[in-house]
Amino acid sequence: MTSKFESAAEAFGAFGALLGLDLGEKTIGVAVCDPARMVATPVETIRRKKFTADAERLAELARERNVIGLILGLPLNMDGSEGPRAQSTRSFARNLPRVLPLPIAFWDERMSTMAMERDLIALDTSRAKRAEKIDEAAATFILQGAIDRIRGLNR
């Protein structure tokens, strides 16, 4: 039995760069992986404005990097249920194809920001620098988890 993620990821095919997104209320962390889907790297943090402006910036980043699909972090509650933040992410995803018509898969992002915060603290990163980089680091963590799973499926 395949999961919803696995079913959605089939639309990506076996090769091509993916964009990973960590959608927050004020920012969007963005990461990208190489076409072979081995390594996710941070790209930038977008300061959220209006949906269209945010989506156009994402489309620009996708074009620059020849992206063929999107992985959106889905902020589930600790019990696996969906709260307002997850619903907001799904709403963003429903509207995205108007500006950026690429296949989308959702990846469970529980604990991603906390994991990246711990890593940045361990690297002795200043509080200001952590605040500046945490969203794109979380997007990288989300995307890396997703591409690791996809590679496991393609073996």
Secondary structure as UniProt FT lines:
FT   HELIX           4..9
FT   HELIX           10..12
FT   STRAND          17..23
FT   STRAND          27..33
FT   TURN            35..36
FT   STRAND          40..47
FT   HELIX           51..64
FT   TURN            65..66
FT   STRAND          67..74
FT   TURN            78..79
FT   HELIX           84..95
FT   HELIX           96..98
FT   STRAND          104..108
FT   TURN            110..111
FT   HELIX           112..122
FT   TURN            123..124
FT   HELIX           127..153
//
